[in-house]
Amino acid sequence: MNIAYTVALCTHNHADRLARTLEDLRQLESPKAAWELLVIDNGCTDSTPSLLSAHLWPDGWNVRVVREERLGLSNARNCAIREAAGEYVLFIDDDETPDPQWLCAYERLVDTHAPDAFGSRIEVLFEGQRPAWLTDDLLGFLGQLDRSDEMIPLSEPATSFYGGNFGFRKTVCARIGDFDSMLGRKGTDNTGGEEVDFYRRLLAAGFRVWWTPHAVIHHRIEAAKLNRRYFLDLHYRQGRMEGLRRRGSGSRLPPRYLFPQVARAVRAVFQQWATGGRNSTVRKEMNVTYFVGYILGWALGRQET
């Protein structure tokens, strides 16, 4: 039997989050073509392995569990690519709930436009009270995404899909390679960017990337993430990673132009505080931590070998 779609679910030490995801997946409506569920256990040391071994999968489902010992979301996704039997590989995270029509909506996109890769909407589902400082312009950093109300091609480097809801033909990796293992979350390290890098390589290689608004994923946000520190740490780590990559094998002395940028960013925080109050400054504070991370990544970061 030829499998059209591999749904890849990568997980690391989120047994409690994963348990709900597995239950919510039961509501998923199957597409016309054959599909499989591939769960990648990314070096889990909690109760995830026993949860997966004891789980009762819906009748008729084709499910495989594969363990990837090398820690990191990119490593887990690369494992999924190697193991996938489907023509297309679709990724979801272990703290997400797909709409029942999620997979069928992607199948309609494939049938209509035969894309090489695709992405769709992500909606934020709060588990706990939304704090006053969490303004709408910050929701994108929690994964919220809505590019268009229509099926459209994605052709600009700045309009990528997000890692919580995307897919592609497995064969594209023969030309552009796999996910960069230097990027993506590793354990508690929130560094991201691996899907944006992958998306931009797709565009550079001339592959057709499409967007559909109908394959909706709900990203469940746990209360622990609803604090200012999470957002600041996210930007600090992003800056540190980008500073290290920009430096490459060059001098560890950060460019002088970065220091006035830090000073301007700090000044902007206090100006925003004076006009809008403490609840309005988070976005400005994120800029400060980004530049601090960028400078430290440039000066102190170590290249992986």
C-alpha positions as a Markdown table, in Angstrom:
| # | Residue | x | y | z |
|---|---|---|---|---|
| 1 | Met | 0.0 | 0.0 | 0.0 |
| 2 | Asn | 1.4 | 3.4 | -1.0 |
| 3 | Ile | 1.2 | 5.9 | 1.8 |
| 4 | Ala | 0.5 | 9.5 | 0.8 |
| 5 | Tyr | 0.9 | 11.3 | 4.2 |
| 6 | Thr | 3.1 | 10.8 | 7.2 |
| 7 | Val | 2.0 | 12.8 | 10.2 |
| 8 | Ala | 5.2 | 13.3 | 12.3 |
| 9 | Leu | 4.8 | 14.1 | 15.9 |
| 10 | Cys | 8.1 | 14.9 | 17.7 |
| 11 | Thr | 8.1 | 14.9 | 21.5 |
| 12 | His | 10.6 | 15.5 | 24.3 |
| 13 | Asn | 9.8 | 15.1 | 28.0 |
| 14 | His | 6.2 | 16.5 | 27.7 |
| 15 | Ala | 4.3 | 13.4 | 28.7 |
| 16 | Asp | 1.5 | 15.4 | 30.3 |
| 17 | Arg | 1.2 | 17.6 | 27.2 |
| 18 | Leu | 1.5 | 14.6 | 24.9 |
| 19 | Ala | -1.3 | 12.7 | 26.6 |
| 20 | Arg | -3.9 | 15.3 | 25.7 |
| 21 | Thr | -2.5 | 15.6 | 22.1 |
| 22 | Leu | -2.9 | 11.9 | 21.6 |
| 23 | Glu | -6.5 | 12.0 | 22.9 |
| 24 | Asp | -7.3 | 15.0 | 20.7 |
| 25 | Leu | -5.9 | 13.2 | 17.7 |
| 26 | Arg | -8.7 | 10.7 | 18.0 |
| 27 | Gln | -11.0 | 13.3 | 16.5 |
| 28 | Leu | -8.9 | 13.6 | 13.4 |
| 29 | Glu | -10.8 | 12.7 | 10.2 |
| 30 | Ser | -8.8 | 10.4 | 7.8 |
| 31 | Pro | -8.1 | 11.6 | 4.3 |
| 32 | Lys | -9.0 | 9.6 | 1.2 |
| 33 | Ala | -5.4 | 8.5 | 0.7 |
| 34 | Ala | -3.5 | 6.2 | 3.0 |
| 35 | Trp | -1.6 | 7.9 | 5.9 |
| 36 | Glu | 0.4 | 7.0 | 8.9 |
| 37 | Leu | 1.2 | 8.5 | 12.3 |
| 38 | Leu | 4.9 | 8.6 | 13.1 |
| 39 | Val | 5.9 | 9.5 | 16.7 |
| 40 | Ile | 9.5 | 10.5 | 17.3 |
| 41 | Asp | 10.6 | 10.0 | 20.9 |
| 42 | Asn | 13.4 | 12.5 | 21.1 |
| 43 | Gly | 15.5 | 11.0 | 24.0 |
| 44 | Cys | 12.6 | 11.3 | 26.5 |
| 45 | Thr | 13.6 | 10.5 | 30.1 |
| 46 | Asp | 10.1 | 11.1 | 31.6 |
| 47 | Ser | 7.1 | 8.8 | 31.3 |
| 48 | Thr | 6.7 | 9.4 | 27.6 |
| 49 | Pro | 8.0 | 5.9 | 26.5 |
| 50 | Ser | 5.6 | 4.1 | 28.8 |
| 51 | Leu | 2.8 | 6.4 | 27.8 |
| 52 | Leu | 3.4 | 5.6 | 24.1 |
| 53 | Ser | 3.8 | 1.8 | 24.7 |
| 54 | Ala | 0.5 | 1.6 | 26.7 |
| 55 | His | -1.6 | 4.0 | 24.5 |
| 56 | Leu | -4.6 | 2.4 | 22.7 |
| 57 | Trp | -4.6 | 3.8 | 19.2 |
| 58 | Pro | -7.8 | 4.0 | 17.2 |
| 59 | Asp | -8.8 | 1.0 | 15.1 |
| 60 | Gly | -7.3 | 1.0 | 11.6 |
| 61 | Trp | -4.6 | 3.5 | 12.4 |
| 62 | Asn | -1.1 | 2.9 | 11.1 |
| 63 | Val | 1.2 | 4.1 | 13.9 |
| 64 | Arg | 4.9 | 3.7 | 14.5 |
| 65 | Val | 7.0 | 5.0 | 17.4 |
| 66 | Val | 10.7 | 5.7 | 16.7 |
| 67 | Arg | 13.3 | 6.8 | 19.2 |
| 68 | Glu | 15.9 | 9.5 | 18.3 |
| 69 | Glu | 18.7 | 9.7 | 20.9 |
| 70 | Arg | 20.3 | 12.9 | 19.6 |
| 71 | Leu | 18.6 | 15.7 | 21.4 |
| 72 | Gly | 17.1 | 18.6 | 19.4 |
| 73 | Leu | 13.9 | 19.2 | 17.4 |
| 74 | Ser | 15.9 | 19.4 | 14.2 |
| 75 | Asn | 17.4 | 16.0 | 14.9 |
| 76 | Ala | 13.9 | 14.6 | 15.7 |
| 77 | Arg | 12.5 | 16.1 | 12.4 |
| 78 | Asn | 15.4 | 14.7 | 10.4 |
| 79 | Cys | 14.7 | 11.3 | 11.9 |
| 80 | Ala | 11.1 | 11.6 | 10.9 |
| 81 | Ile | 12.2 | 12.4 | 7.3 |
| 82 | Arg | 14.3 | 9.3 | 7.2 |
| 83 | Glu | 11.6 | 7.1 | 8.7 |
| 84 | Ala | 8.6 | 8.5 | 6.8 |
| 85 | Ala | 6.8 | 6.2 | 4.4 |
| 86 | Gly | 4.6 | 8.9 | 3.0 |
| 87 | Glu | 5.1 | 11.0 | -0.1 |
| 88 | Tyr | 4.4 | 14.1 | 2.1 |
| 89 | Val | 5.7 | 14.6 | 5.7 |
| 90 | Leu | 3.5 | 16.8 | 7.9 |
| 91 | Phe | 4.7 | 18.1 | 11.3 |
| 92 | Ile | 2.8 | 18.9 | 14.5 |
| 93 | Asp | 4.1 | 19.5 | 18.0 |
| 94 | Asp | 3.3 | 17.7 | 21.2 |
| 95 | Asp | 1.3 | 20.6 | 22.7 |
| 96 | Glu | -1.1 | 21.1 | 19.8 |
| 97 | Thr | -4.6 | 20.1 | 18.9 |
| 98 | Pro | -5.4 | 19.8 | 15.2 |
| 99 | Asp | -8.8 | 20.6 | 13.9 |
| 100 | Pro | -10.7 | 17.4 | 12.9 |
| 101 | Gln | -10.5 | 18.5 | 9.2 |
| 102 | Trp | -6.8 | 19.3 | 9.5 |
| 103 | Leu | -5.4 | 16.5 | 7.4 |
| 104 | Cys | -8.3 | 16.5 | 4.9 |
| 105 | Ala | -7.8 | 20.2 | 4.4 |
| 106 | Tyr | -4.2 | 19.6 | 3.4 |
| 107 | Glu | -5.3 | 16.8 | 1.1 |
| 108 | Arg | -7.6 | 19.2 | -0.7 |
| 109 | Leu | -4.7 | 21.6 | -1.1 |
| 110 | Val | -2.5 | 18.8 | -2.5 |
| 111 | Asp | -5.2 | 17.7 | -4.9 |
| 112 | Thr | -5.8 | 21.3 | -6.1 |
| 113 | His | -2.3 | 22.7 | -6.4 |
| 114 | Ala | 0.2 | 19.8 | -6.0 |
| 115 | Pro | 2.5 | 21.9 | -3.9 |
| 116 | Asp | 6.0 | 20.9 | -2.9 |
| 117 | Ala | 5.5 | 22.3 | 0.6 |
| 118 | Phe | 2.7 | 24.0 | 2.5 |
| 119 | Gly | 1.6 | 25.6 | 5.8 |
| 120 | Ser | -1.6 | 26.7 | 7.5 |
| 121 | Arg | -3.1 | 28.6 | 10.4 |
| 122 | Ile | -2.1 | 28.3 | 14.0 |
| 123 | Glu | -4.5 | 29.6 | 16.7 |
| 124 | Val | -3.4 | 30.2 | 20.3 |
| 125 | Leu | -5.5 | 28.3 | 22.9 |
| 126 | Phe | -4.7 | 29.7 | 26.4 |
| 127 | Glu | -4.6 | 27.3 | 29.4 |
| 128 | Gly | -4.8 | 29.9 | 32.1 |
| 129 | Gln | -5.6 | 33.6 | 32.3 |
| 130 | Arg | -4.1 | 35.9 | 29.7 |
| 131 | Pro | -2.0 | 38.5 | 31.5 |
| 132 | Ala | -2.6 | 42.2 | 30.7 |
| 133 | Trp | 0.9 | 42.7 | 29.3 |
| 134 | Leu | 0.4 | 40.0 | 26.7 |
| 135 | Thr | -0.7 | 42.3 | 23.8 |
| 136 | Asp | -1.8 | 41.0 | 20.4 |
| 137 | Asp | 1.5 | 41.8 | 18.8 |
| 138 | Leu | 3.2 | 39.2 | 21.0 |
| 139 | Leu | 0.9 | 36.3 | 20.0 |
| 140 | Gly | 3.1 | 35.5 | 17.0 |
| 141 | Phe | 5.9 | 34.6 | 19.4 |
| 142 | Leu | 3.5 | 32.0 | 20.9 |
| 143 | Gly | 3.0 | 30.5 | 17.5 |
| 144 | Gln | -0.1 | 32.3 | 16.2 |
| 145 | Leu | -0.1 | 32.6 | 12.4 |
| 146 | Asp | -2.7 | 33.6 | 9.8 |
| 147 | Arg | -1.2 | 34.6 | 6.4 |
| 148 | Ser | -4.4 | 34.7 | 4.4 |
| 149 | Asp | -8.0 | 33.7 | 4.2 |
| 150 | Glu | -7.5 | 32.1 | 0.8 |
| 151 | Met | -5.2 | 29.5 | -0.7 |
| 152 | Ile | -2.2 | 31.4 | -2.0 |
| 153 | Pro | 1.4 | 30.7 | -2.9 |
| 154 | Leu | 4.1 | 31.7 | -0.5 |
| 155 | Ser | 7.0 | 33.3 | -2.3 |
| 156 | Glu | 8.6 | 35.9 | 0.0 |
| 157 | Pro | 11.4 | 35.0 | 2.5 |
| 158 | Ala | 9.6 | 36.9 | 5.3 |
| 159 | Thr | 6.3 | 35.0 | 4.9 |
| 160 | Ser | 7.3 | 31.5 | 6.0 |
| 161 | Phe | 5.1 | 28.8 | 7.5 |
| 162 | Tyr | 5.6 | 28.1 | 11.2 |
| 163 | Gly | 7.1 | 24.9 | 12.7 |
| 164 | Gly | 3.9 | 23.9 | 14.5 |
| 165 | Asn | 1.9 | 23.4 | 11.2 |
| 166 | Phe | 3.6 | 22.6 | 7.9 |
| 167 | Gly | 4.6 | 19.8 | 5.5 |
| 168 | Phe | 6.5 | 19.0 | 2.3 |
| 169 | Arg | 7.3 | 16.3 | -0.2 |
| 170 | Lys | 9.9 | 14.1 | 1.3 |
| 171 | Thr | 11.9 | 14.2 | -2.0 |
| 172 | Val | 12.6 | 17.9 | -1.6 |
| 173 | Cys | 15.3 | 17.0 | 1.0 |
| 174 | Ala | 17.4 | 15.4 | -1.7 |
| 175 | Arg | 18.0 | 18.9 | -3.2 |
| 176 | Ile | 18.0 | 21.2 | -0.2 |
| 177 | Gly | 19.1 | 18.9 | 2.6 |
| 178 | Asp | 17.5 | 18.3 | 6.0 |
| 179 | Phe | 16.9 | 20.6 | 9.0 |
| 180 | Asp | 20.0 | 22.4 | 10.3 |
| 181 | Ser | 20.8 | 20.7 | 13.6 |
| 182 | Met | 22.3 | 24.0 | 15.0 |
| 183 | Leu | 18.8 | 25.5 | 14.9 |
| 184 | Gly | 15.7 | 24.5 | 16.7 |
| 185 | Arg | 14.8 | 23.7 | 20.4 |
| 186 | Lys | 17.1 | 21.4 | 22.3 |
| 187 | Gly | 15.7 | 20.3 | 25.7 |
| 188 | Thr | 14.9 | 23.5 | 27.6 |
| 189 | Asp | 16.8 | 25.7 | 25.1 |
| 190 | Asn | 14.1 | 27.7 | 23.2 |
| 191 | Thr | 16.2 | 28.6 | 20.2 |
| 192 | Gly | 14.2 | 28.3 | 17.0 |
| 193 | Gly | 14.4 | 29.2 | 13.4 |
| 194 | Glu | 14.9 | 25.8 | 11.8 |
| 195 | Glu | 11.7 | 25.9 | 9.9 |
| 196 | Val | 12.3 | 29.4 | 8.5 |
| 197 | Asp | 15.8 | 28.3 | 7.3 |
| 198 | Phe | 14.2 | 25.3 | 5.7 |
| 199 | Tyr | 11.4 | 27.4 | 4.1 |
| 200 | Arg | 14.0 | 29.9 | 2.6 |
| 201 | Arg | 16.0 | 27.0 | 1.1 |
| 202 | Leu | 12.8 | 25.7 | -0.5 |
| 203 | Leu | 12.2 | 29.1 | -2.1 |
| 204 | Ala | 15.9 | 29.4 | -3.2 |
| 205 | Ala | 15.6 | 26.0 | -4.9 |
| 206 | Gly | 12.5 | 27.0 | -6.8 |
| 207 | Phe | 10.0 | 24.7 | -5.0 |
| 208 | Arg | 6.4 | 25.7 | -4.9 |
| 209 | Val | 5.2 | 26.5 | -1.4 |
| 210 | Trp | 1.5 | 27.1 | -0.7 |
| 211 | Trp | -0.7 | 28.3 | 2.1 |
| 212 | Thr | -4.2 | 27.1 | 3.0 |
| 213 | Pro | -6.3 | 28.8 | 5.7 |
| 214 | His | -8.3 | 25.6 | 6.4 |
| 215 | Ala | -5.8 | 23.2 | 8.0 |
| 216 | Val | -6.0 | 24.7 | 11.4 |
| 217 | Ile | -3.9 | 23.8 | 14.4 |
| 218 | His | -4.6 | 25.0 | 18.0 |
| 219 | His | -1.4 | 25.6 | 20.0 |
| 220 | Arg | -2.1 | 25.1 | 23.7 |
| 221 | Ile | -0.2 | 27.6 | 25.8 |
| 222 | Glu | 0.7 | 26.4 | 29.3 |
| 223 | Ala | 0.6 | 28.8 | 32.2 |
| 224 | Ala | 4.4 | 28.6 | 32.7 |
| 225 | Lys | 4.9 | 30.3 | 29.4 |
| 226 | Leu | 2.7 | 33.2 | 30.3 |
| 227 | Asn | 5.4 | 35.3 | 31.9 |
| 228 | Arg | 7.6 | 38.1 | 30.6 |
| 229 | Arg | 10.7 | 36.0 | 31.3 |
| 230 | Tyr | 9.7 | 33.5 | 28.6 |
| 231 | Phe | 9.5 | 36.1 | 25.9 |
| 232 | Leu | 12.8 | 37.8 | 27.0 |
| 233 | Asp | 14.6 | 34.4 | 27.1 |
| 234 | Leu | 13.2 | 33.5 | 23.6 |
| 235 | His | 14.7 | 36.7 | 22.1 |
| 236 | Tyr | 18.0 | 36.5 | 24.0 |
| 237 | Arg | 18.6 | 32.9 | 22.7 |
| 238 | Gln | 17.5 | 33.9 | 19.2 |
| 239 | Gly | 20.0 | 36.8 | 19.2 |
| 240 | Arg | 22.8 | 34.7 | 20.6 |
| 241 | Met | 22.3 | 32.1 | 17.9 |
| 242 | Glu | 22.2 | 34.7 | 15.1 |
| 243 | Gly | 25.2 | 36.5 | 16.4 |
| 244 | Leu | 27.2 | 33.3 | 16.5 |
| 245 | Arg | 26.1 | 32.4 | 12.9 |
| 246 | Arg | 26.9 | 35.9 | 11.6 |
| 247 | Arg | 30.4 | 35.8 | 13.1 |
| 248 | Gly | 31.2 | 32.5 | 11.7 |
| 249 | Ser | 35.0 | 31.9 | 11.8 |
| 250 | Gly | 35.7 | 35.6 | 12.0 |
| 251 | Ser | 36.9 | 37.8 | 14.8 |
| 252 | Arg | 35.2 | 37.5 | 18.2 |
| 253 | Leu | 35.2 | 41.2 | 18.6 |
| 254 | Pro | 31.5 | 42.4 | 18.1 |
| 255 | Pro | 31.0 | 45.1 | 15.5 |
| 256 | Arg | 31.0 | 48.6 | 17.1 |
| 257 | Tyr | 27.7 | 49.5 | 15.5 |
| 258 | Leu | 25.9 | 47.0 | 17.8 |
| 259 | Phe | 26.5 | 49.0 | 21.0 |
| 260 | Pro | 24.6 | 52.2 | 20.0 |
| 261 | Gln | 21.8 | 49.9 | 18.9 |
| 262 | Val | 21.6 | 48.4 | 22.4 |
| 263 | Ala | 21.6 | 51.9 | 23.9 |
| 264 | Arg | 18.8 | 53.0 | 21.6 |
| 265 | Ala | 16.8 | 49.9 | 22.5 |
| 266 | Val | 17.2 | 50.5 | 26.2 |
| 267 | Arg | 16.1 | 54.1 | 25.8 |
| 268 | Ala | 13.0 | 53.0 | 23.9 |
| 269 | Val | 12.0 | 50.8 | 26.8 |
| 270 | Phe | 12.0 | 53.7 | 29.2 |
| 271 | Gln | 10.2 | 56.0 | 26.7 |
| 272 | Gln | 7.5 | 53.4 | 26.2 |
| 273 | Trp | 7.2 | 52.9 | 30.0 |
| 274 | Ala | 6.7 | 56.6 | 30.4 |
| 275 | Thr | 3.9 | 56.8 | 27.8 |
| 276 | Gly | 2.1 | 53.5 | 28.0 |
| 277 | Gly | 3.0 | 52.0 | 31.4 |
| 278 | Arg | 4.8 | 48.8 | 32.4 |
| 279 | Asn | 2.4 | 46.5 | 30.6 |
| 280 | Ser | 3.3 | 48.1 | 27.3 |
| 281 | Thr | 7.1 | 47.6 | 27.4 |
| 282 | Val | 7.6 | 43.8 | 26.7 |
| 283 | Arg | 8.1 | 44.1 | 23.0 |
| 284 | Lys | 10.8 | 46.8 | 23.5 |
| 285 | Glu | 12.4 | 44.8 | 26.3 |
| 286 | Met | 12.6 | 41.9 | 23.8 |
| 287 | Asn | 14.7 | 44.0 | 21.5 |
| 288 | Val | 17.2 | 44.8 | 24.3 |
| 289 | Thr | 17.6 | 41.1 | 25.2 |
| 290 | Tyr | 18.0 | 40.2 | 21.5 |
| 291 | Phe | 20.9 | 42.7 | 21.0 |
| 292 | Val | 22.5 | 41.5 | 24.3 |
| 293 | Gly | 22.3 | 37.9 | 23.1 |
| 294 | Tyr | 23.6 | 38.8 | 19.7 |
| 295 | Ile | 26.7 | 40.5 | 21.1 |
| 296 | Leu | 27.4 | 37.7 | 23.6 |
| 297 | Gly | 26.8 | 35.1 | 20.8 |
| 298 | Trp | 29.3 | 36.9 | 18.6 |
| 299 | Ala | 31.9 | 37.3 | 21.4 |
| 300 | Leu | 31.5 | 34.1 | 23.4 |
| 301 | Gly | 29.5 | 31.6 | 21.3 |
| 302 | Arg | 31.1 | 28.3 | 20.2 |
| 303 | Gln | 30.5 | 26.7 | 16.8 |
| 304 | Glu | 29.3 | 23.2 | 16.8 |
| 305 | Thr | 31.6 | 20.7 | 15.1 |
